[in-house]
Amino acid sequence: MTRILITSALPYINGVKHLGTLAGSMLPADVFGRFKRAQGFETLLLCATDEHGSPTELAALDAGQDVRTFCDEQFAIQKKASDGFNLSWDHFGRSSSAQNREMTQHFARVLWKNGHLDVRTTKQVYSNADKRFLPDRYVIGTCPHCGYDRARGDQCENCTRVLDPIDLISPRSAVSNSPDIEIRDSTHLFLKQSNFVPQLREWIDAHRAEWPPLVYSIANKWLEEGLQDRGITRDYDWGVPVPDDIADGQLKGKVFYVWFDAPIEYIGVTKEWAEANGKGNSWRDWWEGSAAKDVRYFEFMGKDNVPFHTVGFPVTIMGARPQEEWKLVDRLKGFNWLNYDGGKFSTSQKRGVFMDTALELLPADYWRYYLMANSPENSDSNFTFDHFAAVVNKDLADVLGNFVNRVTKFCVSRFDGKVPGEGCYGEDEAALCAELDARVKAYTDFLEALEFRKAMGELRAIWVAGNEYLTRAAPWTHFKTDREKAAVGVRMGLNLVHVFGHLAWPVIPTAARAIHEAIQPAPAIIPWPDRPMAEELDELEHGLVIKAPDVLFAKITDEQVAAWKERFGGAP
């Protein structure tokens, strides 16, 4: 059977991530990973903090800490938030790990040996006001391509073009906002990406049917506009050191650019996972040579990360051939932005909801469902507390929670808390099974296609179909006059509760477990229902003792919404 390898874009170590980051990479990776596990696939779901680069150095400086201490502390914070959202990583690693250092230096040596790296003298920005070399992203100015006036020196977030600081019009320091900067010579390693254009074009075109139009268009745009060679070293203190046996030691004291070593951490974190779990060299079976032929590799990320995963990292992998055959991504899911109330999330302005504070307000499942149901797939989407409350109250409280509550409580009060066995399913039940056969297939197909918004629409429609059936069956009406008919409605309702628990587990795992355990104990991985609904909805043994769970989803009040708007509004 095919093995499933899934990686999320690495959350940067500097600060707790906001809901947009969660929605654009980590959460969909987890939902898909849970789905594939439920189907019975051997699945490896991985993530790590992205810890190198100058922003980390500057953040540590601001915090009055050495960089390693800062990263240790921030890693613990991000791991706690990740766990709080029930992100079911097989391993949550760190790009500063010894394993990633080893793999990054290994790839650099192979690329150097194969002639895909060379040494060039470049121009680097020095800030006289700050008395330091500035990292690319800490030089801001006007983008020469689209005119955006706050483009960073590494990439314009408006048009996604990769830049060098010297490309910017009217550059200035992002640290002090001073234009008192000068350009100095510096020697660096360059990855000769331009030599790989034919290979990249063939590889990208081969995935046109599998990748979202957003991803394919961004990847092609880079090639069509002329792919440039890329500097992969920097004059920082914090990062993976360039080994002395590359370029005869000319680059001593320099470190690799974060966008060179961060994607390699996908392999590094697999090695971390294997070593942490006593699996020896089994990590190679997921990545290298013929052993990885049965692996399907999925990547999840925001649109700003797409260029580095469709050009930079693939060139690193391709450049290791023919000596080494490493796995390239099969399915790459890119997301647009999730904005906050008509603007952007902002840490500095305290604008928007971040992962740690979100969990102070409500349990993870509320956020998980909403973010997947409003996934920014085809365009940017907008988070507002009004919409959030409306979706939670309608879909989770009224449609799902109320259904489970009504059926189980009625069974406890009228059928002694046991699955009734009287009566036989009839035309109404057969019609429901036929409808759910179609809807469960559509839900499954949308998850397979990584179309999460459409998948959530089908999941909600499945819950609605259950509610509509129960309204028609009306067991509370028939109980006194036709107990057998009431028993049929309750039995079907309890079977629906059971199936809902299975279908909801990838998205709202805590609630799904509570739903499942209202009927019977839940396994660690709640399996996917893959039989005809006529079988799935007649599975429960007659006389099985059930229980009514506590309220699954409390409604969000107008007062809560008003308070949250004031707390998280920030500057416009």
C-alpha positions in Angstrom: 0.0 0.0 0.0 1.1 3.6 -0.7 2.7 5.4 2.2 1.8 9.0 2.8 4.4 11.6 3.7 3.1 15.0 4.8 4.9 18.1 5.7 3.7 21.6 6.7 5.6 24.7 6.0 7.8 25.4 9.0 6.4 28.1 11.4 9.0 30.7 12.0 10.4 30.6 15.5 9.9 34.3 16.1 6.6 34.7 17.9 3.4 32.7 18.4 1.6 32.1 15.0 -1.7 33.7 14.2 -4.8 32.0 12.8 -3.7 32.7 9.2 -0.6 30.6 9.6 -2.6 27.9 11.2 -5.2 27.9 8.4 -2.6 28.1 5.6 -0.3 25.2 6.4 -0.4 23.4 9.8 -4.1 22.7 10.2 -4.8 21.4 6.7 -1.7 19.2 6.9 -3.1 17.7 10.2 -6.6 17.2 8.8 -5.3 15.4 5.8 -2.9 13.4 7.9 -5.8 12.3 10.2 -7.9 11.4 7.1 -5.2 9.2 5.6 -4.6 7.5 8.9 -8.3 6.9 9.3 -8.3 5.2 5.8 -5.6 2.9 7.0 -2.5 4.3 5.2 0.9 4.3 6.9 1.2 8.1 7.3 4.1 10.2 8.5 3.1 13.8 9.5 5.9 16.2 10.2 6.6 19.8 11.1 9.3 21.8 12.8 10.1 25.3 13.8 12.2 27.4 11.4 14.9 28.8 13.6 17.7 30.3 11.5 18.0 33.7 9.9 18.6 37.2 11.0 15.1 37.9 12.4 15.9 35.3 15.1 19.1 37.1 15.9 17.4 40.5 16.2 14.4 39.1 18.2 16.8 37.5 20.6 18.7 40.8 20.9 15.4 42.6 21.7 14.5 40.0 24.3 17.9 40.3 25.9 18.7 36.6 25.4 21.3 34.6 23.5 19.9 33.1 20.3 19.9 29.5 21.5 18.1 30.4 24.7 15.6 32.4 22.8 14.9 29.6 20.4 14.6 27.0 23.1 12.0 29.2 24.9 10.1 30.0 21.7 10.1 26.3 20.6 8.4 25.3 23.8 5.8 28.0 23.3 5.0 26.9 19.8 5.0 23.3 20.7 2.5 24.0 23.4 0.2 25.9 21.0 0.5 23.1 18.4 -0.4 20.5 21.0 -3.3 22.7 22.2 -4.8 22.6 18.7 -4.4 18.8 18.6 -2.0 18.9 15.6 -1.1 15.3 15.5 2.5 15.4 14.3 4.5 12.2 14.4 7.3 14.6 15.3 7.6 18.3 15.8 11.3 19.2 15.3 13.6 22.1 14.9 15.6 23.3 12.0 18.5 24.1 14.4 18.8 20.4 15.1 22.1 18.4 14.6 20.2 16.3 12.1 19.4 19.3 9.9 22.9 20.7 10.2 24.2 17.3 9.0 21.7 17.1 6.1 22.2 20.8 5.0 26.0 20.4 4.9 25.6 17.1 3.1 23.5 18.6 0.3 25.9 21.6 0.0 28.8 19.2 -0.4 27.0 17.2 -3.1 26.0 20.3 -5.0 29.5 21.7 -4.8 30.9 18.4 -6.1 28.4 18.3 -8.9 29.3 21.8 -10.0 26.0 23.4 -9.1 27.5 25.9 -6.7 30.0 28.7 -7.3 31.6 31.5 -5.4 30.7 35.1 -6.3 31.3 38.5 -4.8 28.1 40.3 -4.1 26.9 43.6 -2.8 25.5 43.5 0.8 23.7 46.2 2.7 25.4 47.8 5.7 23.4 50.2 7.9 25.6 53.0 9.3 22.8 53.9 11.7 22.5 50.4 13.1 26.2 49.7 12.7 25.6 46.2 11.3 25.0 44.3 8.0 21.4 44.0 7.4 19.7 40.8 6.5 17.8 40.9 3.2 14.4 41.1 4.8 15.5 43.9 7.1 16.0 46.2 4.1 12.7 47.7 2.9 11.8 49.9 -0.1 9.7 50.0 -3.2 9.4 46.9 -5.4 10.8 47.6 -8.9 8.2 45.2 -10.4 4.9 46.2 -8.8 5.6 49.5 -7.0 4.7 48.1 -3.5 6.3 50.6 -1.1 7.1 48.2 1.8 8.7 45.4 -0.1 11.4 43.4 1.8 14.8 42.8 0.4 14.3 39.1 0.1 10.8 39.0 -1.4 7.9 41.3 -2.2 4.9 40.0 -0.3 2.6 41.8 -2.7 3.7 40.3 -6.1 5.7 37.4 -4.5 8.8 38.2 -6.7 12.1 37.2 -5.1 14.3 40.2 -4.7 17.8 41.3 -3.6 18.1 44.4 -1.4 20.0 46.2 -4.2 16.9 45.8 -6.4 14.8 48.0 -4.1 14.0 51.6 -4.9 14.7 54.0 -2.0 15.9 51.3 0.3 16.1 51.9 4.1 16.7 49.9 7.3 13.7 48.2 8.7 15.4 48.3 12.1 15.8 52.1 12.4 14.0 53.3 9.2 17.2 55.1 8.3 18.1 55.5 4.6 21.8 55.8 5.7 22.9 52.6 4.3 25.7 51.6 2.0 26.6 48.6 -0.2 29.7 46.6 0.6 31.3 43.6 -1.1 30.9 40.2 0.3 31.8 36.7 -0.9 29.0 34.1 -1.1 27.9 30.7 -2.5 25.4 30.7 -5.3 23.1 27.9 -6.3 23.0 27.9 -10.1 19.2 27.6 -10.5 19.3 29.0 -14.0 20.8 25.7 -15.3 17.8 23.8 -14.1 15.0 25.6 -16.0 14.3 22.7 -18.5 14.1 20.1 -15.7 12.0 22.4 -13.6 9.6 23.2 -16.4 9.2 19.5 -17.2 8.6 18.6 -13.6 6.2 21.5 -12.9 4.2 20.7 -16.1 3.9 17.1 -15.1 2.0 18.2 -12.0 -0.3 20.7 -13.5 -3.4 18.5 -13.0 -2.5 17.8 -9.3 -1.5 21.2 -8.1 -4.0 24.1 -7.5 -3.9 26.8 -10.2 -2.4 29.2 -7.6 0.6 27.0 -7.1 1.1 26.2 -10.8 0.8 29.9 -11.8 3.4 31.0 -9.2 5.8 28.3 -10.2 5.5 29.1 -13.9 5.8 32.8 -13.3 9.3 32.4 -12.0 10.4 30.4 -15.0 8.7 32.7 -17.5 10.3 35.8 -16.0 13.8 34.3 -16.1 15.1 32.2 -13.2 18.1 33.7 -11.5 20.8 32.0 -9.6 20.4 32.4 -5.9 22.8 33.3 -3.1 22.6 30.6 -0.4 25.0 32.0 2.3 24.8 35.0 4.6 27.0 36.9 7.0 25.2 35.9 10.1 26.3 34.3 13.3 23.2 32.1 13.7 22.7 29.3 11.2 24.2 26.2 9.7 27.9 26.9 9.1 29.4 26.5 5.7 31.9 23.6 5.9 35.5 24.4 5.3 35.9 21.7 2.6 33.6 23.8 0.3 35.4 26.4 -1.8 38.7 25.8 -0.1 37.5 27.5 3.1 36.8 30.9 1.4 33.5 31.0 3.2 34.7 30.4 6.7 32.5 32.1 9.3 29.4 32.3 7.0 26.2 30.3 7.4 23.7 29.0 4.9 20.7 31.2 4.0 17.6 30.1 5.9 15.7 29.4 2.7 18.4 26.8 1.8 18.4 24.9 5.1 14.7 25.2 6.1 13.3 23.0 3.3 16.1 20.5 3.9 14.7 20.3 7.5 11.8 18.2 6.0 14.4 15.5 5.6 16.2 16.5 8.8 13.0 16.2 10.9 12.3 12.8 9.5 15.8 11.8 10.8 14.9 13.4 14.1 11.7 11.4 14.2 13.5 8.1 13.5 16.2 8.7 16.1 13.7 9.8 18.7 11.7 6.6 18.2 14.5 4.1 17.9 14.0 3.5 14.2 17.6 3.8 13.1 18.0 4.6 9.4 14.3 4.0 8.5 14.0 7.7 7.8 15.8 7.0 4.5 12.9 4.8 3.4 10.7 7.8 3.2 13.0 9.9 1.1 15.8 8.1 -0.7 16.0 5.9 -3.8 13.9 2.9 -4.6 12.8 2.5 -1.0 10.7 5.6 -1.4 9.0 4.6 -4.6 5.7 3.8 -2.8 5.7 7.2 -1.0 3.3 9.9 -2.0 4.6 13.2 -0.6 2.3 16.1 0.2 3.4 19.7 1.2 1.1 22.4 2.7 2.0 26.1 2.7 0.9 29.7 2.2 1.4 31.2 -1.2 4.5 33.2 -0.2 6.3 29.9 0.4 5.4 28.4 -3.0 8.4 29.7 -5.0 10.9 28.2 -2.6 9.2 24.8 -2.8 8.7 24.8 -6.6 12.1 26.1 -7.5 14.7 26.4 -4.7 14.2 23.1 -2.9 13.6 21.1 -6.0 16.8 22.4 -7.5 18.6 21.2 -4.4 17.1 17.7 -4.8 17.7 17.6 -8.6 21.3 18.8 -8.1 22.1 15.8 -5.9 21.5 13.5 -8.9 22.7 11.2 -10.3 24.6 10.1 -7.2 21.6 10.4 -4.9 17.9 10.1 -5.7 15.8 12.1 -3.2 12.0 12.3 -3.1 10.4 15.3 -4.8 6.9 16.5 -3.7 3.9 15.0 -5.5 1.1 17.2 -4.3 1.7 20.8 -3.3 -1.2 22.6 -1.7 -0.8 26.4 -1.6 -3.2 28.7 0.3 -4.0 32.4 -0.1 -4.1 34.7 2.9 -6.5 34.6 5.8 -7.0 38.3 6.7 -8.4 39.7 9.9 -11.4 42.0 9.8 -10.6 43.6 6.5 -6.9 44.0 7.2 -3.9 41.9 8.1 -2.9 40.2 11.3 -0.3 42.2 13.1 1.8 41.1 16.1 3.2 44.6 16.7 -0.2 46.2 16.7 -1.8 43.4 18.6 -4.3 43.0 15.9 -5.9 39.6 15.3 -6.1 36.3 17.1 -3.0 34.2 17.7 -2.9 30.5 18.5 -2.2 30.8 22.2 -4.9 33.4 22.9 -7.4 31.6 20.7 -7.3 28.6 23.0 -8.0 30.9 26.0 -11.3 31.9 24.4 -12.6 28.5 23.1 -11.5 24.9 22.7 -9.6 24.0 19.6 -12.4 22.3 17.7 -14.3 25.5 17.3 -11.4 27.1 15.5 -10.5 24.0 13.6 -13.9 23.6 12.0 -14.3 27.3 11.2 -10.9 27.7 9.6 -11.3 24.6 7.4 -14.8 25.6 6.4 -13.5 29.0 5.4 -10.2 27.9 4.1 -8.5 30.6 1.9 -8.1 28.3 -1.1 -9.2 30.1 -4.2 -8.8 33.6 -2.9 -8.0 35.5 0.3 -10.6 35.1 3.0 -11.5 37.3 5.9 -11.9 36.4 9.6 -14.5 38.4 11.6 -15.9 37.4 15.0 -19.4 38.0 13.8 -19.0 35.4 11.0 -17.1 33.0 13.3 -19.9 33.1 15.9 -22.6 32.6 13.2 -20.8 29.6 11.7 -20.1 28.0 15.1 -23.6 28.5 16.4 -25.3 27.2 13.3 -23.1 24.3 12.1 -21.6 23.1 15.4 -24.1 23.9 18.0 -27.4 23.8 16.2 -26.8 21.2 13.4 -24.2 18.7 14.9 -24.4 19.2 18.6 -28.2 19.5 18.8 -28.6 16.3 16.7 -26.3 14.2 19.0 -27.9 15.6 22.1 -31.5 15.0 21.0 -31.0 11.4 19.9 -28.9 10.2 22.8 -31.0 12.0 25.5 -34.2 10.6 24.0 -32.7 7.1 24.0 -31.6 7.4 27.6 -35.0 8.7 28.8 -37.3 6.4 26.7 -35.3 3.3 25.8 -33.3 2.8 29.0 -30.1 4.1 27.3 -29.9 1.0 25.0 -30.0 0.8 21.2 -33.6 -0.4 20.4 -34.1 -3.4 18.3 -37.8 -3.2 17.4 -38.9 -2.6 13.8 -37.2 -2.7 10.5 -35.8 0.1 8.3 -38.1 1.2 5.5 -38.2 3.6 2.6 -37.2 6.7 4.6 -34.1 4.9 5.9 -33.2 3.6 2.4 -33.5 7.1 0.9 -31.3 8.5 3.7 -28.7 5.7 3.0 -28.7 6.5 -0.7 -28.2 10.2 -0.1 -25.4 9.6 2.4 -23.7 7.2 0.0 -23.4 10.1 -2.4 -22.4 12.7 0.1 -19.8 10.6 2.0 -18.2 9.8 -1.4 -18.2 13.5 -2.3 -16.7 14.4 1.1 -14.0 11.7 0.7 -13.2 12.8 -2.8 -12.9 16.4 -1.8 -10.5 15.5 1.0 -8.5 13.4 -1.4 -8.4 16.4 -3.8 -7.3 18.7 -0.9 -10.3 20.9 -1.5 -11.1 21.5 2.2 -13.7 24.2 1.8 -15.8 22.0 -0.4 -15.2 19.0 1.9 -16.5 20.9 4.9 -19.6 21.8 2.9 -20.3 18.1 2.3 -19.7 17.3 6.0 -22.2 19.9 7.0 -24.7 18.6 4.4 -24.3 15.1 5.9 -25.2 16.5 9.4 -28.1 18.4 7.9 -29.4 15.2 6.2 -29.4 13.5 9.6 -31.3 16.3 11.1 -33.9 16.3 8.3 -34.4 12.5 8.7 -34.8 12.8 12.5 -37.4 15.5 12.0 -39.4 13.3 9.6 -39.0 10.2 11.8 -40.1 12.2 14.9 -39.6 9.3 17.4 -40.8 11.6 20.3 -44.1 11.9 18.5 -44.6 8.2 17.8 -43.3 6.9 21.1 -46.7 6.6 22.8 -48.7 5.4 19.7 -46.1 3.4 17.7 -43.1 2.4 19.8 -41.8 0.2 17.0 -41.7 3.2 14.6 -40.1 5.4 17.3 -37.5 2.6 17.9 -36.5 2.6 14.2 -36.0 6.4 14.2 -33.9 6.2 17.4 -31.8 3.3 16.1 -31.1 5.1 12.8 -30.3 8.3 14.8 -27.8 6.5 17.0 -26.1 4.9 14.0 -25.9 8.4 12.5 -24.3 9.7 15.6 -21.7 6.9 15.4 -21.0 7.6 11.7 -20.8 11.4 12.4 -18.1 10.6 14.9 -16.1 8.8 12.3 -16.5 11.4 9.6 -15.7 14.4 11.9 -12.5 13.0 13.4 -10.0 14.5 11.0 -11.5 18.0 11.5 -12.8 18.2 15.1 -11.0 15.3 16.8 -12.0 16.0 20.5 -15.7 16.4 19.7 -15.6 13.4 17.4 -14.1 11.2 20.2 -16.9 12.4 22.6 -19.5 11.6 19.9 -18.0 8.2 19.3 -17.8 7.4 23.0 -21.4 8.2 23.5 -22.0 5.0 21.6 -18.9 2.8 22.3 -15.2 3.3 23.2 -13.2 5.0 20.5 -9.9 3.7 19.2 -6.8 5.9 19.0 -7.4 6.4 15.3 -11.1 6.5 14.4 -11.4 4.6 11.1 -13.0 5.9 8.0 -16.4 4.5 7.1 -15.8 2.7 3.8 -18.8 0.4 3.5 -22.2 1.2 1.9 -24.3 3.3 4.3 -26.9 0.6 4.5 -24.3 -1.4 6.4 -22.7 1.5 8.3 -26.1 2.8 9.5 -27.2 -0.6 10.8 -24.0 -1.6 12.6 -24.9 -1.0 16.2 -25.8 -4.1 18.2 -29.3 -4.0 19.6 -29.2 -3.6 23.3 -25.9 -1.8 23.3 -25.7 0.7 26.2 -25.2 4.3 25.2 -24.8 7.5 27.1 -25.7 11.1 26.4 -22.6 13.3 26.2 -22.3 16.7 27.7 -22.9 19.7 25.5 -20.5 19.4 22.6 -20.5 23.1 21.5 -21.8 26.0 23.6 -23.2 28.9 21.6 -21.2 32.1 21.3 -23.0 35.0 22.8 -23.3 38.6 21.4 -21.5 39.8 24.6 -18.6 37.5 23.9 -18.3 38.7 20.3 -18.4 42.4 21.5 -15.7 41.7 24.1 -13.4 39.9 21.6 -13.7 42.6 19.0 -12.6 45.2 21.5 -9.7 43.0 22.8 -8.3 41.9 19.4 -9.2 44.9 17.2 -5.9 46.7 17.4 -5.1 49.5 15.1 -6.9 49.7 11.7 
